[in-house]
Amino acid sequence: MISIKVLIDKIIDLVLPEFIFSKLIQVWRRKMARSILSRLNFHGCNTMLHSGITIHNPENLMIGDDVAMGDRVTILAFGGVKIGNRVMLAHDTSIITATHNHTSPIMVNEMLYSPVEIGDDVWIGAKAIIMPGVTIGNGAVIGAGSIVTHSIPDNVIAFGAPAKVVVNDRFSHQLKKGLKSFKYQYSTTNCVDASDVD
């Protein structure tokens, strides 16, 4: 028969290290999020950054309110990136604003820069790649694994390589009306400090 003290000691030995490790990871993630957010040109309220995010030239990146970036998102903001409000970037998404000039005899010496703009209420699926010079319209959905090489209009669903519009109007008239009323009720006045980012 095992005593209660021995049982409690075993539980503490099993649970406490995992709890402490979990808290250490949370502290580290918040510190990294604060570090990233402090270097951005602008970021709104309620920005959620997951682990492994890479941002080159963060001073050229503007992020709106309620933006979520999944694990391992990569943003090469050399040419400038503007991300609107309520945007979701799923894991392993890449946004690229620079490319080598393939018409130059020495490609390594000549870069071409072109900004990327992502509108409000956009969802970009996992492992999508957004190429230089692209604008993604408000309310658009980009399917997982898509390569977006040209601009995408508002309120469409696009996917593929290269991405093509497959649904021209993802909202019915009734749903648009309901969404507008929801937006008016939605509040972003309670800004969360970057230290609260998970």
C-alpha positions in Angstrom: 0.0 0.0 0.0 1.4 3.3 -1.0 1.1 6.2 1.4 -0.7 9.4 0.5 2.5 11.4 1.0 4.4 9.2 -1.4 1.6 9.4 -3.9 1.5 13.2 -3.7 5.3 13.4 -4.1 5.0 11.2 -7.2 2.3 13.4 -8.7 4.3 16.6 -7.9 7.4 15.0 -9.6 5.4 14.2 -12.7 3.2 17.4 -13.0 5.4 20.2 -11.6 8.3 20.0 -14.1 5.8 20.0 -17.0 3.9 22.9 -15.4 7.2 24.9 -14.9 8.4 24.1 -18.4 5.0 25.2 -19.9 5.2 28.5 -18.0 8.8 29.1 -19.2 7.7 28.5 -22.8 4.8 31.0 -22.3 7.2 33.6 -20.9 9.7 33.0 -23.8 6.9 33.3 -26.4 5.6 36.5 -24.9 9.1 38.0 -24.9 9.6 37.0 -28.5 6.2 38.5 -29.5 7.1 41.7 -27.7 10.4 41.8 -29.5 8.8 41.3 -32.9 5.9 43.8 -32.3 8.2 46.5 -31.0 10.1 46.5 -34.4 7.1 46.8 -36.6 6.2 50.0 -38.4 2.7 49.7 -36.9 0.6 47.0 -35.3 -3.0 47.1 -34.0 -4.7 45.6 -31.0 -5.0 41.9 -30.3 -2.2 40.6 -32.5 -1.6 36.9 -32.0 1.7 35.5 -33.0 2.5 31.8 -32.8 5.9 30.2 -32.6 8.6 30.2 -35.3 7.5 33.4 -37.1 10.2 35.0 -39.3 9.9 38.6 -40.4 12.6 40.3 -42.5 12.6 44.1 -42.4 9.8 44.4 -39.8 10.0 48.2 -40.1 8.3 47.7 -43.5 5.4 45.8 -42.0 2.0 47.2 -40.9 -0.5 45.0 -39.1 -4.1 45.9 -38.3 -6.3 44.9 -35.3 -7.1 41.2 -34.5 -4.5 39.6 -36.7 -3.4 36.0 -36.1 -0.3 34.4 -37.5 0.1 30.7 -37.2 3.3 28.7 -36.6 6.3 29.3 -39.0 4.7 32.2 -41.0 7.4 33.9 -43.0 7.2 37.6 -44.1 9.9 39.1 -46.3 8.8 42.7 -46.0 11.7 44.2 -48.0 9.2 45.9 -50.4 6.5 46.6 -47.7 3.6 44.6 -46.4 0.3 46.0 -45.1 -2.1 43.5 -43.4 -5.6 44.7 -42.6 -7.9 44.0 -39.7 -9.2 40.5 -38.7 -6.7 38.7 -40.9 -5.7 35.1 -40.3 -2.5 33.7 -41.7 -2.4 30.0 -41.2 0.8 28.0 -40.4 3.7 28.0 -42.9 2.3 30.9 -45.0 4.9 33.0 -46.8 4.5 36.6 -48.0 7.3 37.7 -50.4 7.9 41.2 -51.5 11.3 40.8 -53.3 12.6 38.7 -56.1 15.7 38.5 -58.2 15.6 40.2 -61.6 15.7 37.2 -63.9 16.4 39.4 -66.9 19.7 40.6 -65.4 22.9 38.8 -66.5 24.0 38.7 -62.8 20.7 38.0 -60.9 22.3 38.0 -57.5 23.2 41.7 -57.8 19.7 43.0 -58.7 16.6 42.7 -56.6 13.1 43.8 -57.6 10.8 45.0 -54.8 7.0 45.2 -54.9 4.6 45.7 -51.9 1.9 43.3 -50.8 -1.4 44.4 -49.4 -3.9 42.2 -47.6 -7.4 43.7 -46.9 -9.7 43.3 -43.9 -11.4 40.0 -43.0 -9.0 37.8 -45.0 -8.2 34.2 -44.4 -5.0 32.8 -46.0 -4.8 29.0 -45.7 -1.9 26.9 -44.6 1.3 26.9 -46.7 0.0 29.5 -49.1 2.6 31.8 -50.8 1.8 35.4 -51.6 4.1 36.8 -54.3 5.4 40.4 -54.8 3.0 43.0 -55.9 -0.2 41.2 -54.9 -3.2 42.8 -53.4 -5.7 40.6 -51.7 -9.2 42.2 -51.4 -11.4 42.5 -48.3 -13.1 39.3 -47.3 -11.1 37.0 -49.6 -10.2 33.4 -48.8 -7.0 31.9 -50.2 -7.0 28.1 -50.2 -4.2 26.1 -48.5 -1.1 25.5 -50.6 -2.0 28.3 -53.1 0.5 30.4 -54.9 -0.9 33.9 -55.3 0.8 35.5 -58.3 -1.8 38.2 -59.2 -4.2 40.4 -57.2 -7.4 38.8 -55.8 -10.7 40.8 -55.7 -12.9 41.3 -52.6 -15.1 38.5 -51.2 -13.9 35.7 -53.4 -12.4 32.3 -52.7 -9.3 31.5 -54.7 -6.9 28.6 -54.7 -4.4 26.7 -56.8 -1.0 27.2 -58.3 -1.3 29.9 -59.6 -4.3 30.9 -57.5 -7.6 31.3 -59.5 -10.9 32.6 -58.3 -13.3 29.7 -57.9 -16.2 31.4 -56.0 -17.0 35.0 -57.2 -19.1 36.1 -54.2 -18.7 34.1 -51.1 -21.5 35.9 -49.3 -25.2 36.0 -50.0 -27.0 39.3 -49.8 -28.5 38.3 -46.4 -25.2 37.2 -44.9 -23.5 40.5 -46.0 -26.2 42.4 -44.3 -25.7 40.4 -41.1 -22.0 40.7 -41.3 -22.2 44.5 -41.5 -24.4 44.6 -38.4 -21.9 42.3 -36.6 -19.0 44.6 -37.5 -20.7 47.5 -35.9 -21.2 45.6 -32.7 -17.7 44.3 -32.7 -15.3 46.3 -30.6 -11.5 46.6 -30.8 -11.3 49.3 -28.1 -9.9 47.0 -25.5 -6.3 46.8 -26.8 -4.2 44.0 -25.4 -0.6 44.8 -24.6 2.0 42.8 -26.6 2.9 41.1 -23.3 -0.5 39.3 -23.5 0.2 37.8 -26.9 0.1 34.0 -27.0 
